[in-house]
Amino acid sequence: MKKLKSRNTTARNRLDVLRSAHEFRGNDGTTDRMEDYLEVIYELVQFKGYATSIDLSEHLHVSRPSVTKMMQRLHSAGLAEYQKYRGIRLTASGFDSAKDIHERHGMVSEFLKMIGVEEHIANLDAEGIEHHLHTETLRQLKEFVDRSKQQ
């Protein structure tokens, strides 16, 4: 009976953690999917100077109507400006959020490469992990990577 109770407590704790993880939103209220869009917009602007809904549709493998719907959400959140036929522009807040996401991705990817993960796989894994790390975990990860580089 004691073992069953212990197992139930462990399961309950795990369920609570899962619930919390799925309720997590970024510091600016973004969801994982919003962050994916912000990151792709940021990367496209860095690479070619602009981003369009067609670019987002192709890079995120989503339909154009899905892009339009998300652009409306990002606009409402004050993170992006979208004008039909004119492209997408990040607001100052959107740029800051996207840059933060970019840096998180880089930090996680760099750590994974340090422990022997191939670059391509490190980037794939970082893409999923970057959304779910607590700010304290990221801070510790950054300190670890920085210390390791100095040695």
PATILO-118089 format. One record per residue: x, y, z of N, C-alpha, C in turn; residue in one letter. Coordinates in steps of 0.02 Angstrom, whole numbers, padded with zeros to 5 digits, always signed. Example, Ala and Ser with C-alpha at 12.3 -4.5 7.8 and 13.67 -1.06 7.14 Angstrom:
<pts>
+00660-00284+00390+00615-00225+00390+00660-00165+00390A+00642-00112+00354+00684-00053+00357+00645+00002+00394S
</pts>
This chain:
<pts>
+00041-00060+00000+00000+00000+00000+00044+00063+00000M+00098+00061+00041+00142+00119+00045+00175+00133-00023K+00194+00079-00059+00225+00087-00125+00176+00118-00175K+00113+00097-00173+00062+00125-00216+00051+00198-00202L+00049+00216-00138+00040+00286-00118+00099+00328-00143K+00159+00302-00136+00219+00336-00160+00217+00346-00235S+00196+00295-00272+00190+00298-00345+00137+00350-00365R+00081+00352-00328+00028+00401-00342+00053+00472-00330N+00091+00481-00276+00119+00547-00260+00167+00569-00315T+00209+00523-00338+00257+00538-00391+00219+00556-00455T+00169+00518-00472+00129+00531-00532+00094+00599-00527A+00067+00614-00468+00033+00678-00458+00082+00736-00466R+00142+00729-00437+00193+00782-00444+00212+00791-00517N+00220+00736-00553+00238+00740-00624+00182+00773-00663R+00120+00757-00648+00064+00788-00682+00062+00864-00669L+00077+00883-00607+00079+00955-00591+00134+00990-00630D+00192+00958-00636+00247+00987-00675+00227+00993-00748V+00196+00942-00775+00175+00944-00846+00125+01001-00857L+00077+01008-00811+00028+01062-00817+00063+01130-00817R+00109+01139-00771+00146+01202-00766+00186+01216-00829S+00217+01165-00856+00258+01174-00916+00215+01196-00975A+00156+01169-00980+00112+01187-01036+00077+01253-01026H+00077+01279-00965+00048+01344-00952+00101+01399-00960E+00164+01378-00967+00220+01426-00970+00213+01472-01029F+00225+01535-01016+00228+01585-01068+00291+01625-01057R+00318+01651-01111+00378+01691-01105+00367+01753-01062G+00420+01788-01047+00415+01849-01006+00369+01901-01037N+00362+01898-01103+00320+01947-01137+00251+01919-01154D+00234+01861-01126+00168+01832-01138+00164+01789-01201G+00221+01776-01232+00220+01737-01293+00212+01662-01279T+00184+01628-01328+00181+01555-01326+00239+01528-01368T+00249+01462-01364+00302+01430-01404+00294+01446-01478D+00233+01442-01502+00221+01452-01574+00235+01525-01593R+00214+01571-01551+00229+01642-01564+00304+01652-01566M+00340+01620-01520+00413+01626-01519+00444+01598-01583E+00416+01543-01609+00442+01516-01672+00435+01567-01728D+00378+01600-01731+00368+01651-01782+00416+01709-01773Y+00422+01733-01712+00468+01789-01699+00539+01771-01718L+00560+01710-01701+00628+01688-01717+00639+01685-01792E+00591+01659-01829+00599+01654-01902+00599+01723-01933V+00555+01767-01910+00555+01836-01936+00623+01868-01924I+00648+01862-01864+00713+01890-01845+00769+01862-01890Y+00770+01796-01899+00822+01765-01939+00817+01786-02013E+00756+01790-02039+00747+01811-02108+00771+01883-02119L+00754+01927-02072+00775+01997-02077+00851+02001-02073V+00882+01961-02029+00955+01961-02024+00986+01935-02089Q+00955+01886-02120+00983+01853-02179+00972+01893-02243F+00910+01917-02254+00896+01950-02318+00867+02020-02312K+00859+02044-02250+00836+02113-02241+00762+02122-02234G+00723+02071-02245+00650+02077-02239+00619+02008-02231Y+00556+02007-02212+00519+01944-02205+00449+01954-02234A+00425+01904-02268+00357+01906-02296+00317+01847-02268T+00252+01851-02277+00210+01795-02255+00225+01732-02294S+00245+01740-02357+00264+01681-02397+00326+01648-02368I+00375+01689-02348+00435+01662-02315+00417+01622-02253D+00374+01651-02211+00355+01617-02149+00318+01552-02164L+00274+01554-02212+00237+01495-02231+00284+01439-02252S+00335+01456-02292+00383+01406-02315+00429+01381-02260E+00453+01426-02218+00501+01406-02166+00469+01369-02108H+00406+01385-02093+00372+01353-02036+00325+01296-02058L+00321+01286-02125+00278+01233-02152+00206+01240-02129H+00180+01301-02137+00111+01315-02119+00077+01350-02178V+00012+01351-02177-00025+01383-02231-00021+01460-02224S-00033+01494-02278-00032+01567-02277-00086+01595-02231R-00146+01566-02231-00196+01590-02183-00173+01583-02110P-00136+01529-02095-00109+01521-02027-00060+01576-02011S-00019+01595-02060+00028+01650-02050-00010+01715-02036V-00060+01728-02076-00100+01789-02067-00130+01791-01997T-00158+01735-01975-00188+01732-01909-00136+01746-01854K-00077+01716-01861-00025+01727-01811+00001+01799-01814M+00005+01827-01873+00027+01897-01879-00022+01943-01843M-00086+01927-01846-00136+01966-01810-00125+01960-01735Q-00108+01900-01711-00094+01890-01639-00031+01929-01619R+00021+01924-01660+00083+01960-01644+00072+02035-01645L+00031+02058-01692+00014+02130-01695-00023+02151-01632H-00073+02111-01613-00113+02127-01553-00070+02128-01490S-00018+02085-01489+00027+02082-01432+00080+02137-01435A+00080+02177-01488+00128+02231-01495+00198+02208-01514G+00203+02149-01545+00268+02120-01561+00286+02127-01635L+00237+02136-01678+00251+02140-01750+00199+02183-01784A+00220+02211-01840+00174+02249-01883+00171+02212-01949E+00111+02200-01972+00101+02163-02034+00055+02203-02079Y+00079+02215-02139+00037+02249-02188+00034+02204-02249Q-00027+02188-02268-00037+02144-02325+00001+02172-02385K+00037+02129-02419+00077+02146-02478+00138+02190-02464Y+00151+02207-02400+00207+02250-02385+00258+02216-02339R+00241+02160-02311+00288+02123-02270+00277+02132-02196G+00326+02108-02158+00321+02103-02086+00379+02140-02055I+00364+02177-02003+00415+02214-01966+00405+02201-01892R+00460+02186-01858+00456+02177-01785+00455+02246-01753L+00414+02253-01701+00416+02314-01661+00479+02311-01618T+00494+02363-01581+00552+02363-01537+00545+02306-01486A+00486+02298-01459+00473+02244-01411+00480+02176-01445S+00454+02170-01505+00460+02107-01543+00532+02091-01560G+00570+02142-01578+00641+02133-01593+00678+02108-01531F+00664+02139-01473+00697+02118-01411+00679+02046-01394D+00616+02028-01402+00595+01959-01388+00628+01910-01436S+00629+01928-01500+00659+01884-01550+00734+01876-01539A+00767+01930-01520+00839+01927-01506+00852+01882-01446K+00810+01887-01395+00816+01845-01336+00807+01771-01355D+00758+01756-01397+00746+01688-01420+00807+01663-01458I+00833+01705-01502+00893+01688-01542+00952+01672-01496H+00961+01712-01445+01017+01701-01398+01006+01638-01356E+00944+01624-01337+00930+01562-01300+00947+01502-01343R+00926+01505-01406+00940+01450-01453+01016+01440-01458H+01052+01495-01467+01124+01491-01473+01157+01461-01412G+01133+01481-01353+01161+01457-01290+01150+01382-01283M+01089+01359-01295+01073+01288-01289+01113+01248-01340V+01115+01272-01402+01151+01238-01455+01226+01234-01438S+01254+01288-01414+01325+01289-01396+01339+01238-01340E+01296+01235-01290+01305+01187-01236+01303+01116-01264F+01254+01101-01306+01248+01034-01333+01309+01015-01374L+01336+01062-01412+01397+01048-01451+01456+01036-01404K+01458+01071-01348+01513+01062-01299+01513+00991-01270M+01455+00961-01265+01453+00893-01237+01456+00840-01292I+01472+00861-01353+01484+00812-01407+01428+00801-01457G+01375+00839-01453+01321+00832-01501+01340+00867-01566V+01328+00834-01623+01343+00864-01688+01303+00928-01697E+01333+00976-01733+01302+01042-01741+01230+01039-01767E+01219+00999-01819+01151+00995-01848+01101+00970-01796H+01119+00918-01760+01074+00891-01709+01067+00939-01650I+01121+00972-01632+01118+01021-01577+01068+01077-01594A+01069+01100-01656+01022+01152-01677+00950+01127-01678N+00940+01065-01701+00873+01036-01700+00847+01030-01628L+00888+01003-01585+00867+00995-01515+00857+01062-01481D+00901+01110-01494+00895+01176-01463+00829+01209-01483A+00806+01196-01543+00743+01225-01566+00685+01205-01522E+00685+01145-01497+00631+01124-01453+00642+01143-01381G+00704+01138-01359+00721+01149-01289+00716+01223-01270I+00735+01267-01316+00741+01339-01301+00677+01369-01272E+00620+01342-01289+00557+01370-01266+00539+01349-01195H+00571+01297-01171+00548+01266-01109+00596+01274-01050H+00651+01309-01060+00698+01318-01005+00679+01379-00963L+00681+01369-00899+00668+01423-00852+00724+01474-00856H+00710+01536-00841+00762+01589-00845+00820+01573-00798T+00807+01543-00741+00861+01524-00696+00906+01471-00727E+00875+01423-00761+00914+01370-00795+00957+01401-00849T+00928+01447-00887+00967+01481-00940+01025+01521-00911L+01014+01554-00856+01067+01593-00825+01124+01547-00803R+01107+01491-00772+01158+01443-00751+01194+01412-00811Q+01156+01398-00863+01185+01370-00924+01235+01419-00955L+01216+01482-00957+01260+01533-00985+01325+01538-00944K+01318+01539-00878+01377+01541-00835+01422+01481-00846E+01392+01422-00853+01431+01361-00865+01469+01366-00931F+01435+01386-00983+01466+01390-01050+01522+01443-01048V+01508+01500-01018+01559+01553-01014+01621+01529-00975D+01610+01495-00919+01666+01469-00879+01706+01418-00919R+01671+01375-00955+01704+01323-00994+01746+01352-01050S+01723+01406-01080+01761+01439-01133+01825+01470-01107K+01824+01493-01045+01882+01526-01016+01938+01477-00997Q+01921+01414-00990+01971+01365-00967+02014+01340-01023Q
</pts>
